Structure formats: structure tokens, C-alpha cells
């Protein structure tokens, strides 16, 4: 079950998606977080953010909408309060960074690089749909994605993963820009822009009107986007979008993902890291698959 | 300590119109929970939605916990049909609990979906032998399962006047305490539908009464991760976590909030 990303070895291909597992300590009473291949922490920004006004979440068919607005304690407190805890974990830690301007991203990265953290890498959120100031403009623009990746690459030797949005015309172009900029991997997909309306009040179910849709409802969109990116780049892809079962993991691997992240389903079952690891291992055994590497991107097209 | 435990259903019955009571054997959650706290429930193992269903605990002890709920949505309808012996995936106990009971005269007010934590508080006060008033509101007689016993300080109200005091729980407060003559050091504790609690909150503010409210919000994780169950507090409120001063989380900072600290119950 071990997988490698660049020179970093993970005990399983299963990671937590940013924002769906906090910093790992919230679930510690209930589960062994070290069963995960790695934890990707909730987005941290240069300054503390209080986030959006409620309501911030809404349930939809097999999914949910959210518009949290990157509520977090800011990088200074993160370095003081969160990193010491993360350093205690046995599993690999990847820190997710979000921002609204190039300067924010770089300053945040600089402070995290200076902190004495054992984290193995960074995932860069260039695709949050819920922040007005425009963090999203990076994720929809090839030049800005390449520039941001390049600047960050100069500052760190740790893993650099760019997280891609599906809310673009051609996700493969953004992925290529990240590759050219020097990213070690891309992760796809972030949430899909969605909206729901309360019929009684005729108000949107989210305060911000639009939000990000996640959960099993978006899995086919995610599979399609992962496969498009797989055909366009040579760097590894970390697949995300509605993963709930070992079969879902295999589907992402076949589409071209080398690793995966579990997101929204963590809310329902905080122990999916251990459960999916066991079930995936069993699935691979039962189907005569010796290594995960043997099935990455091995979808077989119809022959007509 | 938060536990994830498979609770075994030992009682599941309709106790009033559309209102169900379920009792689970759930030793860990039972022994560690306090009145006011809640559990986050997975209605069934093949649940097709992503969110669990948060439910207040109505009683705890002897390895058991109980919940009381209205069967109104897809989750609660599954719950109402749990057979005896069903094993249900529970996470709890979660959230804060009722506090500051000793040095006041508690008036405890429940209604609709907010019956459970108020009943739990009622039993705690009886156990502690703290004199108090209980007011329960409903739309009509059929939704009540307690008896209207003013002599025992248990007051029921119905919107249609079919049982107890006619009107909502605020009408009941006005009728029990004409001219706002409340007992010395009255403190209100309440849980119910948002409209009801907003009425109770306004009553407490107008009458300068201390008031704690257990709020119900939409909620996903229940343990502070998703940051979805936000309750807006007045900006000057001071919290431990700076970025949560204004937007508190019902699952960690609540579900019980002081009437003065929040903007609204709606």
C-alpha cells in the first residue's frame, strides 16, 4: 500500500482533504489518525479570517454545499499552536495554504518554512470558490498559476502540490501551467460551484448565494477532470471528489490519480482512513493487483 | 472524551403525535454526558446523505441514553422505524451543557424539537432539588406527552388552546407572571424552534432576565472541523479563539449560548 510522491514515502495512498479533518486533533479521541497515508490540514492564510456569515452549509442529494470562507487562525498562530501538535503525528503532514494575493501566499509559505515543522509539503489552494477577494483568480488563470508555482518553488524543497478548481474551461491548461511552474503534483478537484434555494423563504440556502458542492454527488465530475489532467501532464495527480468506498478509490486510480483525498465523507465517518486502507488492500488482493502503480491511468476505452 | 459507539436500540415508540422517543444502550456516551449535550447520529449504515443528524440527549445514566425527536425529514423517518436491537452509529457526547443552575430560580422552557434538553434539565433540577418552573409549548394537545400541572409548576401551552395555557410559551410566561413579577433571580433556560427561542430571548432581554438558549443549527461534523454550524455573536464577545469571536460554532462553543452574547436565534 506504500506509495511515493517525489522522494516522500506514504504508508497508504489515502490522504485527508483540506478542511475536512481540521488539524487531526479533533478526532483523536475516536480514531487513530496515523492510519491515514497523510493529513492535509485546513487552509491557513497570512492573516486570521473569521469566515463568512451563516448559513454556511446546506445538504443536497448525496452531497453538501459549503461557503465557510477560509475561517482560520492565521499563519502566526498556526506556527505557534498547530505545528507543535502536527510534529507529534506519525503520519505525513501536508499544509494547505490559501491566499488572495501573490504576496500573501509567499509570506505564508516563508513563515511556514521558518517554523520548525516536520511537514513534508504544501498543497496550494488556488481554487477556493468562496472568497470574494479573488483567490480564485489564480486557479482560473494559467499565467498566474505558473507564476505562483514558480515563486513558491524557489522557496521550498518540500512537496509542492497545486490544488485545481473544476470551475474552469480547461482544467488541463491550468494543470500544465502548474507543471511548467515546477509543481511536484496537482490535486483535483476542489468543490464545484453550486447553489440551492429554500422554497419557503425564496432565499439561497447559503448566505453567499453560491458555494462549493462536495460529496459523492460530484464524483463523476472529479473522475472526468482527473482523467483530463492525466492526459495533459506528467506529474502525479491526487484525486479528490466524493470518495466514500474502496471502489471509488480504484476508480480514481484507473482515471489517472496516483493518490487520493477523502473529503466530505470524513464528516460522516472519521475513521475512513483505516477502513478504506483495509478494504482497498482486500480489493487489490482479490483482483490480483500487485501494486497500485499497475492500475494508475489504466482505464480502457471502448474500441469503436 | 468523545466516543464513537454503536448504540443498541432498546425502546423506540411514538410518545405523542409525530414525536418519538428512542432509548439506546450506549455505556460510554451515557457515563460521560451531561444535560444539554448532544449526539451526532448516522440514521443507517447505507445512509445516502453526507451529514449525520445531531440530536440532544434527553436522559443519560445506567448505560443508557435517550433522545426525543419529531419525525419530519428523511433521517428522522428512518430513526422512527428502527427496530428493537438495531445498532446505531453514534458520536458523542458533544457540545457544552447547562450551567449556573444553583444560584437562581430556573424557568425552563421547551417546545417542538427542543423538548429533549429541557426534559433532561428538568430531571437534573429535580435530582438536585432545585425549585423551578417548567413550560412546554406545542401547536396542539396531541403533541404533548406531559400533564398540565400548575400545582407542580409544570405548565403546558398550545397554540390552539386545546390544552393548558392558550398561545405560545411567551404567552404562557406572561400569564404565569402578570406584570413581569418573576421570582427573585429568575434565569431562563430554553430550547425549541428558532421563532420560539427568539421570542423567549426578546422576553428575557426586555425583562432583564438571565437567559441561556440551546440553539439548533444545520451541522455536519459536530466536532469543530467543518465550521458549518455557525452562530453569530456580538463583536465584543470574547472567546478563546480569536477568529471564532464573531462566528462561533454551535458544536464546540454551543449549542448553549447566553441570550446577550448572540445576535439572534433565527
Interface residues (C-beta under 8 A of the other chain):
Chain A: X19 X20 X21 X22 X26 X27 X29 X30 X31 X42 X48 X49 X50 X51 X53 X54 X55 X56 X57 X58 X59 X61 X62 X63 X64 X66 X68 X71 X72 X73 X74 X77 X214 X215 X216 X264 X265 X266 X267 X268 X269 X270 X271
Chain B: X1 X2 X3 X4 X42 X47 X48 X49 X50 X51 X52 X91 X217 X218 X220 X221 X223 X224 X225 X226 X227 X228 X229 X230 X231 X232 X241 X242 X243 X244 X245 X246 X247
